[in-house]
Amino acid sequence: MYVSRLDRSWLETNFLFQGFELKTLSDIQEVRNQCDYVFIDLAKQNKSIRLAARNTPYSKGWLEDRKAPASKTSFEQEFSYSELVYSKTSSLVKSFMENASLGKALNVAIAKTAVSECVNSIINSPDALMWLTQLKNKDEYTSQHSMNVCIYSIALGRQLGLSTPELEELGLCGMMHDMGKMQIPLEILNKPGRFEPEELAIMQSHPTRGWKLLISSHGMPGSAIDACYGHHERMDGKGYPRGLTAEQIAPYTRIVTIADIYDALSSDRVYKKGITHLESIKILYQASGDQLDSSLVLKFIESLGIYPPGNIVELSNGEVAVIIETNPVKKLKPKITMLLDENKKRVKPRLVDLAKLDLDANGQPYAIKRILRPGDYDIDLNLLYKMGIVSSSLATA
């Protein structure tokens, strides 16, 4: 990258030239030592390096060989800890967004600590935190969305075999990506119909607003600033606000973009209902290549599984259950907790491992028929969670 301008006078630094190219890690470190941020001139970027970047980490050939590490603990052991992490971090995200709405700089050190706890939980047993991403409240969409994008981004990073420091940086990118939305008027942010041209311009200004906010937050990693600024860019150059093309979109930004779209599709909003997991990943897959990084989309789908934790499913015999934990080997046979019988009547929750229990009460093979939409059959996952559906079903295992 070509550094064209600094956040201070060139005379206050020991750089020999007013404009230079970053070629080595030591160059980057020297800039970090003397500046909080710098300006990059894409027109002067070394084109041979940009072309070579296609064969560097996160490119198709590199991704094909990446494998997720085995979980360190069981879902049962991790869930209580993940509840604490999710609750504490969600509250923290809300406070960040309140500061963002006022244009205040964010406390990066506190954010990094919170993300680190999320990373630890996902490394231990990813299904625990992933289950909690399904507890959605349309009235708190923006804060929950940032929390969920953080978790989904870490989960994808884990699927890529990234190191703990890399996962922590990636998670921070996800947490910070939408801070600019807090400076958009609510009547525009929550508008149910089509935007007028001037409203669309304001809405599409949120990446730029977020970029300015994060730059003012001392210690904010450049990758998080970039993800905030670039999460609406697309591989074909038809995104906004800068119309970047594939070679200009950084790997972490590509990951956050995928997580952002998935959670937006699958969440209830003030003005629309969310769609199912399978419908959401179908849209991601259709957008891969032209708009999204196709290799990362496939890895993201791998990280979620066919039946992600917290999804409500209907079985082949008509019974209804909630997914508790995925099975990394037998992907069609997760652990589930029964909620309704074949007549859609409430039953006492009980945990069933489909990998071990082959037949239902009528001697027919157990199988998942379909994923239901949130709210089908009047099932309120948030209420079930408050009633202890997970802990009680684990206790009966």
N, C-alpha and C positions, 0 to 999 in steps of 0.2 A: 504494500500500500504506500501511496505517496502522501507524506505529511505536508500540507500546503500552508497551514496556519496553526498557531498555538493559542492557548488560553491566556497568554501573557506576552510581553515583548520578547522578541528574539534576543535582545541584548541582556535579558535577565537570565539567560541560559548559557550553557557552554557548547551549544550546537554550532558547528562551523559554517553551515549554509542555511539560508532562509528558504527552506524547502528541501526535503530529502526523502529517500525511499527506505522503508523498513524492510530489511533483508534477513535479519537474524533475531533470535530470541533476546540476545543482549541489547539489540537496538530497541526492542519493545520495552525492556526493563529500564533502559536509560530514559526513555520518554516517560514511563511511569514515575520514575524518581523525581522528575522535574515538572510534570504537568498533571492536572486532574483530567483534562481531555484535550484532544487535538482535532483538527479538521482534515479530512481525507479528500483528495481530489481524484475521483474515479477515472476521469479522462486521462490522467497521467499514470494510472496504475499499470504495472508491467503486464502486458497482454499474454506473454508466454507463461507467466505464473498463473494467470487466471485460467488459461487452458489446461495447464498441468493439474490444477486443483480438482479436475474431474476424476482424477485417479488417486486422490488422497483419501484419508479416512472419511467415512460416511458416503462414499461413492458406492455404486452397485457392487463391484467386485469385492470391496472390503466388507460390506454388510453381509454378504451371503454366508460368510464363515463365522459370524458373530453369534454367540450363544449366551442365553441368560444363565447366571449362576443358580445353583440349587438354593432353596430357602433354608435359612438357618434354624428357624423355629417353626412350630405348628401354628395354624390359624388360632387354635384355642389359647395357646400361650401368648400370642401377640395381640389379640383383640382388645383386651383391657388397656394395654399401653397405647394402642393406636387410637382408642377413644379419647384418651387424655391429650394426645398429640393433636388430633383433629380439632377438638374443642378449643384448646389453647391457641393453636395457629389460626383458626377461623376468627377468633376474637381479635387477634393481632392484625389480620388482614383488614378487618373492619376499621380498626384504628388508623391504619395506613391510609385507607381510602378517605377517611374523614380529613386527615392532614392533606391528602392530595386535592380534595375539593376546595381547600383553603389556599392551595398553592404552596404549602409548606414542604420543605425537604424531608425525606424519609430517613429513619434510623436504620442504616444498612446493617450494622452489627447485630441488632436484635433480629432483623429479618433473616440473616444468615444462620443464626442459632436455631430459629424455628424451622427453617428448611432442613438443617442438619438432622433434626429429630425426625422429620418426615422421611428423609433418606434412610436413616437407621431402621425405621419401621418397615419400609419397603424392601430393604435388603433382607431383613429377618423373615418376613412373610408378606408379600405384596397384596394378597387378597384381603387382609384386614383393613387397610386404609382404602383400598379400592371399593370395598363394601360400603364404606361411609360416604363415598362420593355420590351414592344414590339417594342420600337424604337431602332432597332439594326443596327449597322454599322460593317460590316465584317472586315473593316480595323482597328477598335478599339475594336476588340472582347475581348481581355484579360481584359481590364479595365472595359468594360461594363459587362462582365461576372461576375467579382468580385462584382460589384454593384448589379447585378440582384440576385446573390446567397445570398447576404446580405438580400435583400428584400424578396425573397422566404423563406429564413430561418426564418425571423421574422414572416411572414404570417403563416407558419406552427406552430411556437411557439404560436402565437395568437390562432390558432385553438385548441391548447392544453390547453389554459387557463393559460399560464405562466404569472408571474408578470412582471411589467415594468422593474425592474432591470434584471430579467432573460432574457427578450427579448433583452435588450441592450447588454448583454454579448453574447447571441446567434448571434445577428446581427454582432457583431465584429468578431466572429468566421467566419461567411460567408464572410465578407469583406476581411479578411486576408488569406483565405484558399489557394490562388493560388500565393502568392507573390514570391514563389520560381521559378515560370516560367519566371520571369524577368531575371533570370540568365542563361537561356537556349538560345543558339544561335538561331537567327530567322530562319535560313535555316533549322533547325531541328523542331522548334516550328510550322512552317507553311508548313512543307513538305506534299505534297498531297498524295504521295504514301506510300508503306510499309516501315517501318524503317529497316535499317540494324541493326544487333545485337548491334554494338557499339553506334549507334544513339539511339536505344531503351533504352540502359543503361543510356545514358545522359538524355533522356526525363524523365525516371522514377526516376531520381535523384532529381526532383524538390521538392517533399515533404521534403526531407532531407535538401536541400538548404534553403527552406523556414523556416524550423524548426530552423536552425542555425541563420537565420536572425532575426526571432521573439524573440528568446532567448536574443539576444543582444539589443532588444528594451525595455527600462526601463518601467516597469509597465504593460507589456503585460500579460493579464490573461493566466493562464495555460491552460484553455479550448481552447483559440484561438491557442495557440502553438500546442496543441494536435490535433485540427481540421486540421491545416495546415499539420501536420506530418501524419495524419491518414485518410485523405479523399479519398484515393485510397485503403484502406483496405476493405475487404469484410467479411461477416458473416461466410463464409465457410473456411476462412483462406487462400484463393487463391488471395488475393490482395497484394499490395506492399506499402512501402518498407520492412515491417517487417513480413508480413504474419500473422497478428493478427487474432484471432478468435473472435466470437461474444461477449464472456464475457469480452474481453479486449478492446472493442471499446466503447468509452464513448457516452452517449446520444446525446450531441451537435454535436459530430463528425458524428454520424449516420444521423442526420438531415441535416447537411451541405452536406454530400455525396449525399443524394437524390436530394437536390436543385441543386447541381453541375451537376449531370447527366442530370436532366431535362432541364436546360438552355443550356447545351452543345448540346443536341439532337435537340432542337427547334430553334437554332441560325444558321444563315448563317456563314460559315467560308470562308477563302480565297480559300479553296480547296473543299468545299462541300456546298450544300444547306441544310437549316434546314428543319425538318419535322414538321407536324402539332401537335397541342396539344394532340389530341386523339391518334395519333401514338406514341407520346412520353410517355404518361401515360400507354399505353399498354406495352411498353418495360419495364417501371419501375415495373409494376405489374408482368410481367413474371420473372423479376429478384428478386422479393421479396421472402424472406424466405432463399434461398441459399446465395444470395449476399447482399441483402438489408433487413433492418428491415421491415417485412411485415406490422406490425401494424402502423408504421410511414408512410409507403407508402400510406396506405389507408387514413390516416389523411391528408397527403399532397394533395392527390387528392381531398379530401373534401375542403381543403383551397382554391384550385384553382377554383373549380366548373366545370361543364360540358362545359360551354362556357365562358372562362376567358375574362376579359376586354382587348380590343385591338386586339382580334382575328377577322379576316375577315371571314364572313359566307355567304353562298348562301341559299336563302329561297326557299320554295317549289314551288313558282311561278316563280323562276328564278331571282328575284331581288337579289342584293348583298348589304351587309351592314357591318358595323364594330360594334362590341360589345362595348357598353359604360359602362354599369353597370350591375352586376349580380342581380338576384332576389333570396334572401336566402330561400324564401318559394316556389315559383314556379320556380324551377331551369332551366326549359326548356324555360322560357319566360323572358329573360333579356331585358334591354333597349338597343336599337340599333339606329344607324344613317344610313339612306339610302345613298348609293353611286351610284349604277347603277340600271337601270330599268330592266325589264325582257328580253330586247334585248341587255343588257350589254352596254347601253348608259348612259353617265354621267347625273345625276340629281342633283338638288339643295339639299344639305344635309338637312335632317329633322329628328328629333328625334322621334322614335316610341317606345312606351312601349308595348311590346307584351303581358304583363299581362292584359292590358286594351283594346287593339285593337285586336279583334278576327278575323276580316275579311279584306282581301285586297280589292283593287279597283274593282275586278271582283266578289266579294262576296264569295271568297274562304277563308278557314281558314289559317291564317298566321302561319307558322312553319319553324323552321330552318332545312334545308336539310343536310348540311354538312359544316365543317370548311375547308376553302381554305388554300392553301400554300401561304406564303408571295410572292407577285409578280404576282399571278394569275390575269388575266385580266388587266395586267399592272398597278395594284394598288400599289402605293408607299406610305406606311403608314407614313414614315418620312416626305415626302413632304406634305401629307394631314395635318399632325400635324403642320408643319410650316405655313400652310395656315389657321390654327385656326379651324380645323374641330370639335374639341371637344367644344371649347368655343362658336363657332357659332351655333352648334346644340343645346347646352344647352340654348342659348339665345332664341331659337325658341320654347322651350318646353312650 
